[in-house]
Amino acid sequence: MSCWSSSSSESEDEGRDAYRKGGYHAVRPGDRFGAGRYVAQRKLGWGHFSTVWLAYDLRSNRYVALKIQKSAAEFAESARHEIKILSAIAEGDPSSSRSVVRLLDSFIHSGPNDRHICLVVEHLGDSLLRLIKFNRYTGLRLPAVKHICKSILSGLDYLHRQIGIIHADLKPENVLLVAAINPAKDPARSGAPPLLERPEGGAVFSTAVQRRLRRKAKRAVAKIAQRRASFIALPAERERSLDDVDLDCKIVDFGNACWAGRPLSDHIQTRQYRAPEVIIGSGYSFSADLWSFGCIAFELATGEMLFSPKDGQGFTEDEDHLAQMMELLGKIPKKVALGGARSKDYFDRHGDLKRIRRLKQWSLEELLVEKYSFEEQAAGEFSNFLRAVLEYEPEERPSAGRCLQHAWLGGDGTAADRGEDGQL
């Protein structure tokens, strides 16, 4: 999971047991880092490798995000790798205009649990996942979807074409709005003064306790609401207005990123956004990010994941994932299906799935019209855009720069500004 979002994780907290030698560094609001330059304000989130805190930079007088890595050697190595990636990104984009998070600083902080590598990046807002939830999973209006897609593609075009980096874990949690959805929760816009001193009696785990109490209260309220619902017919939910929300966004979390031709692992991407070539083990390049992008675009427009595989009786999660792809996008070409290191685990010699035989075929356009109530013309135009990045053959997917020229995004359909042919 991503831990960069300005909204705290809704999952269980990281737990006390992880605060030990080799683990997390215990932080209290008011603690200082980077030779006293950065003052911790509140926790933004956490992941398996690190915690992330909102901090105030006393030198530049602005809020930043401070990522504090676990101290064990394997986590330190991961942090050093991310710093190399982010440094290359920052060097190539001095104006920070390419929709990718900017690294501001890095240093080592010594604590009771050993030495922790720390990264400082610009503070951003809520994740696209939070935006989807805010809109009650109803799907954003298409102009909003297009705006966000342009930001993501601009970032991918920069990463792929100019820096040569594959993100390898693109998903809604790893794309952040430049500002919080609610201005009152945005530290820079709310006008609330930063915390510059540690409050007396502050406890490291007080926020975790507060979250548990809030969850308990929410469960109690939910039970009351369920009882009321049996007597009162509630009105249908409607989408919330996004008129005042800044939809510009940036790609974050480069812990799994790699340079093209230098993969860190052959098993990349979060399940629902994983490309077919990764599942079958046939190698990957920039185009794997474009597959993930297509899944995100669908989710923004509908409020639901394009693919949500599960294992079942007699088949694996991978097989269900491939089956869902084939139901929506047609049969995988034989040369693709049989071209991976794991192909024999899933397919017979004809390129058919071994253990899932009955597939329900319908097109993306039919899905958008019948399930999500798109008008036929809008469904046709959007599905045409999606099908391009959801090509089974990776080399047939357009580059991010080419996608920016697509008619659905307002382009004229011509190649990108440097004479690209559309392929990477």
C-alpha positions as CSV (number, residue, x, y, z in Angstrom):
1,M,0.0,0.0,0.0
2,S,1.1,3.6,-0.5
3,C,1.8,5.6,2.6
4,W,2.3,9.0,1.0
5,S,-1.4,10.2,1.1
6,S,-2.4,13.1,3.3
7,S,-5.3,10.9,4.5
8,S,-4.3,8.5,7.2
9,S,-4.6,4.8,6.4
10,E,-8.0,3.3,7.1
11,S,-6.5,-0.1,7.8
12,E,-5.3,-1.2,11.2
13,D,-2.3,0.8,12.5
14,E,1.2,-0.5,12.2
15,G,1.2,-1.9,15.7
16,R,3.6,-1.5,18.7
17,D,5.5,-4.7,17.9
18,A,7.1,-3.1,14.8
19,Y,8.8,-0.4,16.9
20,R,11.9,-2.3,17.7
21,K,15.5,-2.8,16.4
22,G,15.3,-2.9,12.7
23,G,11.8,-1.6,12.7
24,Y,10.0,1.8,12.7
25,H,11.2,4.9,14.4
26,A,8.8,6.2,17.1
27,V,7.8,9.7,16.4
28,R,5.8,12.3,18.4
29,P,4.4,15.5,17.1
30,G,7.0,18.2,17.7
31,D,10.0,15.9,17.2
32,R,12.7,17.4,15.0
33,F,14.6,15.8,12.1
34,G,17.3,16.8,9.7
35,A,19.5,18.7,12.2
36,G,16.4,20.4,13.6
37,R,15.1,21.6,10.2
38,Y,11.9,19.5,10.0
39,V,9.3,19.4,12.8
40,A,6.9,16.5,12.8
41,Q,3.2,17.5,12.8
42,R,1.0,14.4,12.4
43,K,1.2,11.0,10.8
44,L,0.0,10.8,7.2
45,G,0.2,7.1,6.7
46,W,2.3,4.0,7.0
47,G,3.4,1.0,4.9
48,H,5.4,-2.1,5.4
49,F,8.7,-0.3,4.9
50,S,8.0,3.1,6.6
51,T,5.8,5.7,8.2
52,V,5.2,9.1,6.7
53,W,4.6,12.3,8.6
54,L,3.5,15.7,7.8
55,A,6.4,18.0,8.8
56,Y,7.1,21.7,8.8
57,D,10.3,22.9,7.1
58,L,11.7,25.7,9.2
59,R,14.1,26.7,6.5
60,S,11.6,27.2,3.6
61,N,8.6,27.8,5.9
62,R,6.4,25.2,4.2
63,Y,4.8,21.8,4.9
64,V,6.5,18.7,3.5
65,A,6.1,14.9,3.7
66,L,8.7,13.1,5.8
67,K,9.1,9.4,5.1
68,I,11.0,7.5,7.8
69,Q,12.2,4.1,6.7
70,K,12.6,1.1,9.0
71,S,16.2,0.6,10.0
72,A,16.9,-3.0,9.0
73,A,19.4,-3.4,6.2
74,E,16.9,-4.6,3.6
75,F,14.7,-1.5,4.2
76,A,17.6,0.8,4.1
77,E,18.6,-0.6,0.7
78,S,15.1,0.0,-0.6
79,A,15.2,3.6,0.6
80,R,18.6,4.2,-1.1
81,H,17.1,2.8,-4.3
82,E,14.1,5.1,-4.1
83,I,16.4,8.1,-3.5
84,K,18.3,7.3,-6.7
85,I,15.1,7.1,-8.7
86,L,13.6,10.3,-7.2
87,S,16.9,12.2,-7.6
88,A,17.0,11.4,-11.3
89,I,13.4,12.5,-11.6
90,A,14.1,15.8,-9.8
91,E,17.2,16.6,-11.8
92,G,15.3,16.3,-15.0
93,D,12.4,18.4,-13.9
94,P,13.7,21.4,-12.0
95,S,10.4,23.3,-12.3
96,S,8.5,20.3,-10.9
97,S,5.9,20.6,-13.7
98,R,5.7,17.0,-15.0
99,S,3.1,15.6,-12.6
100,V,5.6,13.5,-10.6
101,V,6.4,14.0,-6.9
102,R,9.6,16.0,-6.1
103,L,12.3,14.9,-3.8
104,L,13.5,17.8,-1.6
105,D,16.0,16.2,0.8
106,S,17.3,13.0,2.3
107,F,19.3,12.2,5.4
108,I,19.9,9.6,8.1
109,H,18.2,9.9,11.5
110,S,19.6,8.0,14.5
111,G,17.2,6.7,17.1
112,P,16.7,3.9,19.7
113,N,16.0,1.4,16.9
114,D,19.1,2.2,15.0
115,R,19.7,4.4,11.9
116,H,16.8,5.3,9.6
117,I,17.0,6.7,6.1
118,C,14.6,9.6,5.7
119,L,13.2,11.1,2.5
120,V,11.6,14.6,2.3
121,V,9.2,15.2,-0.6
122,E,6.7,18.0,-1.4
123,H,3.5,17.7,0.6
124,L,0.5,16.7,-1.6
125,G,-3.1,16.1,-1.0
126,D,-5.5,13.1,-1.1
127,S,-5.1,10.1,-3.2
128,L,-7.2,9.2,-6.2
129,L,-8.6,6.3,-4.1
130,R,-9.7,8.9,-1.5
131,L,-11.3,10.9,-4.4
132,I,-13.2,7.8,-5.6
133,K,-14.4,7.1,-2.1
134,F,-15.4,10.8,-1.6
135,N,-17.5,10.5,-4.7
136,R,-19.3,7.4,-3.1
137,Y,-17.9,5.0,-5.8
138,T,-20.4,6.4,-8.3
139,G,-17.7,7.4,-10.9
140,L,-16.5,10.9,-11.7
141,R,-17.9,13.0,-14.5
142,L,-15.9,12.4,-17.7
143,P,-14.4,15.9,-17.9
144,A,-12.9,15.3,-14.4
145,V,-11.7,11.8,-15.6
146,K,-10.0,13.4,-18.6
147,H,-8.3,16.1,-16.5
148,I,-6.8,13.5,-14.2
149,C,-5.8,11.2,-17.1
150,K,-3.9,14.0,-18.7
151,S,-2.0,14.6,-15.5
152,I,-1.1,10.9,-15.1
153,L,-0.1,10.6,-18.7
154,S,2.1,13.7,-18.5
155,G,3.9,12.1,-15.6
156,L,4.3,8.8,-17.4
157,D,5.5,10.4,-20.6
158,Y,8.2,12.2,-18.6
159,L,9.2,9.1,-16.7
160,H,9.3,6.8,-19.7
161,R,10.6,9.0,-22.5
162,Q,12.9,11.3,-20.7
163,I,14.1,9.4,-17.6
164,G,13.7,5.8,-18.7
165,I,11.9,4.7,-15.5
166,I,9.1,2.2,-15.1
167,H,6.9,3.0,-12.1
168,A,5.8,-0.7,-11.8
169,D,3.1,0.0,-9.2
170,L,0.7,2.5,-10.6
171,K,-2.7,2.5,-8.8
172,P,-5.1,5.1,-7.4
173,E,-3.3,5.1,-4.0
174,N,-0.1,6.1,-5.8
175,V,-1.5,9.2,-7.5
176,L,-2.1,12.1,-5.2
177,L,-4.0,15.3,-5.8
178,V,-1.8,18.4,-5.4
179,A,-4.1,19.6,-2.6
180,A,-6.6,18.1,-0.1
181,I,-10.2,17.6,-1.2
182,N,-11.3,19.5,1.9
183,P,-9.5,22.8,2.2
184,A,-10.0,22.7,6.0
185,K,-7.8,19.6,6.1
186,D,-5.1,21.1,4.0
187,P,-2.4,22.5,6.3
188,A,-1.2,25.1,3.8
189,R,-4.7,26.4,3.1
190,S,-6.4,26.0,6.4
191,G,-4.4,28.8,8.0
192,A,-3.7,26.7,11.2
193,P,-0.2,27.5,12.6
194,P,2.4,24.7,12.5
195,L,3.3,22.9,15.7
196,L,6.8,23.9,16.5
197,E,7.3,22.4,20.0
198,R,6.5,19.0,21.4
199,P,3.3,19.1,23.5
200,E,3.9,18.0,27.1
201,G,2.8,14.5,27.9
202,G,2.4,13.5,24.2
203,A,2.3,9.8,23.6
204,V,3.7,8.1,20.5
205,F,0.7,5.8,20.1
206,S,-2.0,8.3,21.1
207,T,-3.2,8.7,17.4
208,A,-3.5,4.9,17.1
209,V,-5.7,4.8,20.3
210,Q,-7.8,7.7,18.9
211,R,-8.3,5.8,15.6
212,R,-9.5,2.7,17.5
213,L,-12.0,4.8,19.5
214,R,-13.3,6.4,16.3
215,R,-13.7,3.1,14.6
216,K,-15.6,1.8,17.7
217,A,-17.9,4.8,17.6
218,K,-18.5,4.4,13.8
219,R,-19.5,0.8,14.3
220,A,-22.0,1.9,17.0
221,V,-23.4,4.6,14.7
222,A,-23.6,2.1,11.8
223,K,-25.7,-0.4,13.9
224,I,-28.1,2.4,14.8
225,A,-28.4,3.4,11.1
226,Q,-29.1,-0.2,10.2
227,R,-32.0,-0.4,12.6
228,R,-33.4,2.9,11.3
229,A,-33.0,1.7,7.8
230,S,-35.5,-1.1,8.5
231,F,-38.2,1.6,9.2
232,I,-37.1,4.5,6.9
233,A,-36.5,4.3,3.2
234,L,-33.4,6.3,2.6
235,P,-33.0,8.4,-0.6
236,A,-30.5,7.3,-3.2
237,E,-27.0,8.6,-2.9
238,R,-25.8,11.2,-5.4
239,E,-22.3,12.1,-6.5
240,R,-20.7,15.0,-4.6
241,S,-19.7,18.2,-6.3
242,L,-16.0,18.3,-7.3
243,D,-16.3,21.9,-8.7
244,D,-14.0,23.3,-6.0
245,V,-11.5,20.4,-6.0
246,D,-8.2,20.9,-7.7
247,L,-7.9,17.8,-9.9
248,D,-4.2,18.3,-10.8
249,C,-2.3,15.3,-9.5
250,K,1.2,13.8,-9.3
251,I,2.5,10.2,-9.4
252,V,4.1,9.1,-6.1
253,D,5.8,6.1,-4.4
254,F,8.7,4.9,-6.4
255,G,9.8,2.1,-4.0
256,N,9.1,-0.5,-6.7
257,A,10.2,1.6,-9.7
258,C,13.1,0.5,-11.9
259,W,15.1,1.7,-14.9
260,A,14.1,0.0,-18.2
261,G,16.1,-3.1,-18.8
262,R,17.1,-3.3,-15.1
263,P,14.1,-4.9,-13.4
264,L,14.1,-5.4,-9.7
265,S,11.7,-8.3,-9.8
266,D,9.7,-10.2,-12.3
267,H,6.6,-9.9,-10.1
268,I,5.5,-6.3,-10.1
269,Q,2.3,-4.3,-9.8
270,T,-0.6,-4.5,-7.4
271,R,-3.0,-7.4,-8.3
272,Q,-6.0,-5.5,-9.8
273,Y,-3.7,-3.3,-12.0
274,R,-1.3,-6.1,-13.1
275,A,-0.6,-6.5,-16.8
276,P,-1.1,-9.9,-18.5
277,E,2.6,-10.1,-19.4
278,V,3.5,-9.8,-15.7
279,I,1.1,-12.6,-14.8
280,I,2.4,-15.0,-17.4
281,G,6.1,-14.1,-16.9
282,S,7.0,-12.8,-20.3
283,G,9.0,-9.7,-19.2
284,Y,7.8,-6.1,-19.1
285,S,8.6,-2.6,-20.0
286,F,7.0,0.9,-20.0
287,S,3.8,-0.5,-21.5
288,A,3.0,-2.3,-18.2
289,D,2.4,1.1,-16.7
290,L,0.0,1.9,-19.5
291,W,-2.1,-1.2,-18.7
292,S,-2.3,0.0,-15.1
293,F,-3.2,3.4,-16.3
294,G,-6.1,2.0,-18.3
295,C,-7.4,0.2,-15.2
296,I,-7.3,3.5,-13.2
297,A,-9.1,5.4,-15.9
298,F,-11.9,2.9,-15.9
299,E,-12.1,3.0,-12.1
300,L,-12.3,6.8,-12.1
301,A,-15.1,6.8,-14.6
302,T,-17.2,4.0,-13.0
303,G,-16.2,3.9,-9.3
304,E,-15.4,0.2,-9.6
305,M,-12.3,-1.8,-10.4
306,L,-12.0,-3.1,-13.9
307,F,-10.6,-6.4,-12.7
308,S,-11.1,-7.9,-9.2
309,P,-10.0,-11.5,-9.4
310,K,-10.3,-14.1,-6.6
311,D,-9.2,-17.7,-6.3
312,G,-11.9,-20.4,-6.3
313,Q,-12.5,-24.1,-6.3
314,G,-10.1,-25.6,-8.9
315,F,-8.5,-22.3,-10.1
316,T,-6.1,-19.7,-8.8
317,E,-6.3,-15.9,-8.5
318,D,-4.1,-15.5,-11.6
319,E,-6.3,-17.8,-13.7
320,D,-9.4,-15.8,-12.6
321,H,-7.6,-12.6,-13.5
322,L,-6.8,-13.9,-17.0
323,A,-10.4,-15.2,-17.4
324,Q,-11.8,-11.8,-16.5
325,M,-9.5,-10.1,-19.1
326,M,-10.6,-12.6,-21.8
327,E,-14.3,-12.1,-21.0
328,L,-14.0,-8.4,-21.5
329,L,-11.2,-8.0,-24.1
330,G,-11.5,-11.3,-26.0
331,K,-9.1,-14.3,-26.2
332,I,-5.5,-13.7,-25.6
333,P,-3.5,-14.2,-28.8
334,K,-1.8,-17.6,-28.8
335,K,1.7,-16.2,-29.1
336,V,1.1,-14.0,-26.1
337,A,-0.6,-16.7,-24.0
338,L,2.2,-19.2,-24.6
339,G,5.1,-16.8,-24.5
340,G,5.8,-16.6,-20.8
341,A,7.7,-18.5,-18.2
342,R,4.5,-19.4,-16.4
343,S,2.3,-19.9,-19.5
344,K,2.1,-23.7,-19.0
345,D,0.6,-23.2,-15.6
346,Y,-2.4,-21.5,-17.1
347,F,-2.9,-22.4,-20.7
348,D,-3.1,-25.5,-22.9
349,R,-1.2,-25.8,-26.2
350,H,-4.1,-24.0,-28.0
351,G,-3.9,-21.0,-25.8
352,D,-7.1,-21.7,-23.8
353,L,-7.2,-21.7,-20.1
354,K,-6.8,-25.1,-18.6
355,R,-9.1,-24.9,-15.6
356,I,-11.7,-22.1,-16.5
357,R,-13.6,-23.0,-19.7
358,R,-16.9,-21.2,-19.6
359,L,-16.4,-17.5,-20.2
360,K,-19.1,-14.9,-20.6
361,Q,-18.1,-12.6,-23.4
362,W,-19.1,-8.9,-23.5
363,S,-17.4,-5.8,-24.7
364,L,-16.1,-2.8,-22.8
365,E,-18.7,-0.7,-24.6
366,E,-21.5,-3.0,-23.6
367,L,-20.3,-3.0,-20.0
368,L,-20.2,0.8,-19.8
369,V,-23.7,1.0,-21.3
370,E,-25.5,-1.8,-19.6
371,K,-23.9,-1.8,-16.1
372,Y,-22.8,1.9,-15.7
373,S,-25.5,3.6,-17.8
374,F,-23.2,5.4,-20.2
375,E,-24.7,7.0,-23.3
376,E,-23.8,4.9,-26.3
377,Q,-21.6,7.6,-27.9
378,A,-19.7,8.3,-24.7
379,A,-19.2,4.6,-24.1
380,G,-17.9,4.1,-27.6
381,E,-15.4,6.9,-27.3
382,F,-14.2,6.0,-23.9
383,S,-13.9,2.2,-24.7
384,N,-11.9,3.1,-27.8
385,F,-9.5,5.0,-25.6
386,L,-9.3,2.2,-23.1
387,R,-8.9,-0.6,-25.6
388,A,-5.7,1.0,-26.9
389,V,-3.9,0.7,-23.6
390,L,-5.5,-2.6,-22.8
391,E,-3.9,-4.4,-25.8
392,Y,-2.6,-7.9,-24.8
393,E,0.5,-7.4,-26.9
394,P,2.6,-4.9,-24.9
395,E,4.4,-3.6,-28.0
396,E,0.9,-2.7,-29.5
397,R,0.0,-0.3,-26.6
398,P,0.6,3.4,-27.4
399,S,3.1,5.3,-25.4
400,A,1.9,7.8,-22.8
401,G,2.8,10.7,-25.2
402,R,0.7,9.1,-27.9
403,C,-2.2,8.7,-25.5
404,L,-2.1,12.4,-24.8
405,Q,-2.9,12.9,-28.5
406,H,-5.9,10.7,-28.5
407,A,-9.2,12.3,-29.6
408,W,-10.9,11.3,-26.3
409,L,-8.6,13.6,-24.5
410,G,-9.1,16.4,-27.0
411,G,-6.1,15.6,-29.1
412,D,-6.1,15.5,-32.9
413,G,-4.9,11.9,-33.1
414,T,-1.4,12.8,-34.5
415,A,1.9,11.7,-33.0
416,A,3.4,13.5,-30.0
417,D,5.6,16.5,-30.3
418,R,8.9,14.7,-30.9
419,G,7.7,12.7,-33.9
420,E,6.9,9.6,-32.0
421,D,5.3,6.8,-34.0
422,G,3.1,6.0,-30.9
423,Q,5.2,3.0,-29.8
424,L,7.9,2.7,-27.2
